[in-house]
Amino acid sequence: MGSDSETERSNVKEKKKVTSLAPIAKPLAGKKLCKRTLKLVRKASESKCLKRGVKEVVKSIRRGHKGLCIIAGNISPIDVITHVPILCEESDIPYVYVTSKEELASAGATKRPTCCVLVLTKPTKGEMGKEDQEKLKADYDQVVSDVSELTSSLF
């Protein structure tokens, strides 16, 4: 009996996760792209090439930093992030939505749920090893090409 209730709870969680997505969450990353994107966020946070939160992301975009913007799709109220995709489009920065702000926060090495992050190709402060930078750049290029492919098929 206990396993049935656990199965029902997990099904309810899955349905809740899907239904709580914002209607503007397009292009939404699929499972494979989402996993790859969160892996990129994890690597970027380790090498300090990550801007977390709406305020930091908007400031970086306005200053002219280039990168990949990843936005959580389950933000409530949605007005918090509605201007971010417009800024990204004006600055020619690719962006993609992932399903959960909690997953985005854990990938970005924070305990607090995060609305959006900006993955930069170079660290803003300090230097990083050439080998690490090449690995990050390769992963970044792969995710960006997948995101642009997803965007072109959508629009």
N, C-alpha and C positions, 0 to 999 in steps of 0.2 A: 504494500500500500504506500509506503514512504516513497518509493521510486516513481510511482505514478504522479504524486503531487509535485515532486521535483521536476518531472518531465513537463507537467502543465505549467509550472512556474517559468521554466526556461522558454517554453513556447510563448507565454505571455510577454516575457522580456524581449524576445525576438520581434514580436508584433509591435510592441511599444517602441522599440528602436526604429523600426521602419516607419511607423506612423508619426513619430515625433520629428521627422525631418522637415525642414523649412521648404516651402514651395519654390523658393528661388534657388535651391541648392542644385544648380546645374552649371557646369558638368560635374556630376557625382562620380567619384572613383569607384570602380568595381572592387571585388574582394582582392584580386591579385595586385592591381594598381595601388589600392589602399595600403596593402601590406608593404609594398615596395616604397611607397611614399613615407610611411611611418618609419621605415628603416632608415631612409635618407634623413628624416628629422632627427632620429637618434644619433646618427653619425655627425650631423651638423651641430647638435648641442654639445657633443663631446669635444668637437674642435672649435667651439665658440663662434660658429658662423650662423647663429640663429637669433632672430628677433621675435619675442613672444608678446602676445597681447595686441589689442587693437591700437592702442595709443602708440606703442613702439613701431608697429608695422606701418601705420599711416605716416609717422614722422620719417621713417627710413625711405618710404616711397617718395615722399615730397622732397627729400634731400637728394634724390636721384640714384639711390642704391638699386641695383638690379638683382633679381633672384626669382625664386618660385614661392608664390603665396599659397598657403594651405589653410583653408577655412573649414571650421566645423559646421556640419549641417544641422545640428540639433540645438541651435541657439534660441533662447527665448528671453526676452522679446527680440524679434528679428531685426528691429530698427538699429540695434547695436552695430550690425555688420553690413547693412545694406549699401553703404557708400564705398566699402573696400573693393568690390569687383569693378566698380566704375573707375576708381583710382588706378587699379591694375591695368585696365584696358587703355586708359589714357597714357600710361607710362610704358606700354607694351611689355607688361610683366605677366607671364602665364600664371593662372590660378586654377585650383581644383578644390572641390569640397570632399571632405571625408565624413563618415557617418557620425562619429562621436567626439565630443570635446574632451571627454575623459581619456580616450585613447590618444588623442593628440597631446594632451598634457603629460601623460606617462611617457610617451615617446620623446617629448621635449624636456624630460627630467624635471618636471615640476609636480607638486602635489595638488595644486589648484587647477581646476578645469580651465582650458585655454580656448578662446574663440578662434584665434588665427595666429599663424606663425609665418615668418618670412625666412626662407633658407637662402643665405648668401653664399656666393662662391668663394669669397675671401673673407677672412676674419676682420672685423672692424678695428680691433686692437691687437697688437702683437703679431707674431709670425707663427706659421705652422710648417711642419716638415713638408718637403717637396713630394714625398711619397704619399703622405696623408692627403695633401691637396689634390694630387692626381686621382686618387681613389674617390674622393668626394666629388670631384669634377666629373668623373666617369658615371657615377651613380646619378648625379644631378642631370647630366645630359640625357641619360636613358629615361628618367622620370619625366623630364620636360618634353622629350619627343613623344612619349606615350600620352601626356596631357594634351599636347597640341593635336595629336591624332584624334583623341577623344573629342576635343573641342570642335575640330573641323567636321567630324561626323555628326555632331549635334547641331551646329549652326549651318 
